[in-house]
């Protein structure tokens, strides 16, 4: 009789452990403006400061992240042409603008807006007269905290830049 009780207890323990392992995990927490405000350090050395008043600043823009930011132009135009036409001949090292938290296709995103870049007078007639300089960073939660991810294509292709809270 005692053997049956031990066997039954063991079987119930295994069933509960299996059921607990199959239970759906809790969804990641919903981000808030207050949780995302602050300094974010990028995987390529970039830094984004998101202020509580909705302003933002991007510093130390790396080659990898600037390539992401002007990806639509880089499909056709060279870096030198882009800098000359839209940035007064200099690759930008920083930018100021605004940010806001929103949702996009069931994902939370931080929309960075660094303004409209107007083409200079020597613009090639095939290039756009203006383009919006900014990004939509996907907000992710790794179980320990939020992170911001820049994607050049679809999210299943992997991120091009990853931003985590800067260590103070």
Beta strands, then each sheet from edge to edge (+ up, - down):
strand 1: 38-42
strand 2: 47-50
strand 3: 55-59
strand 4: 94-104
strand 5: 107-118
strand 6: 130-141
strand 7: 146-150
strand 8: 161-165
sheet 1: 1+ 2- 3+ 4- 5+ 6- 7+ 8- 1+
end
